[in-house]
Every structure is written in structure tokens, then in C-alpha cells.
Amino acid sequence: MSYINPQEYDPPELIECLELHLKEVLLKNYDGTIPLCIDFAKFFVLNAKVLKEMKITLPYHRQYNWFANQHRLLRTKDRISQDA
């Protein structure tokens, strides 16, 4: 399976929605233990320029310390939108 590496995203043309309009993302039943899922979420954190809010809902069995680990995995400090 091929996918876009969130750190190598550099489209030849502007993706208007991602660049100018995407302000909220909701990921339901997010499984942050699968690398492809992590990269999918990280893509928005690193590339959505006007992102203000990202909500993640978890399967019931996740633990509290899981959130701290996700901040590290998603590289939230490197986000392109400082409003998020």
C-alpha cells in the first residue's frame, strides 16, 4: 500500500481545502498504535495551515497516558497552524 509521507507532502499545485479552509478534523475510534493511522493524523497536524481544532475519539479501552504519547507521535509542536 502506498501513501503520502506526512513529512514529505509538497504538492505541485495548491490543495485549496487543506491550504485555506480545513479548520477542524474529527478522527473517530482512532487507533494510534498503527503507523498508518499515526501518519494519517500527523498529515493534518503538519499540513493543514488554518487548522484550529483536531478532535480524536478513542476506543473505550485506551488509557490516560495514551494522550501524552500521541502528542509526541503526532509531533504537535511542529504543526504548521499555530492556532491548533
Buried (B, 14 or more C-beta within 10 A) or exposed (E): EEEEEBEEEEEEEEEEEBBEEBBEBEBEEBEBEEEEBBBBBBBBBBBBBBBEEBEBEBEEEBEEEEEEEBEEBBBBEEBBBEEB
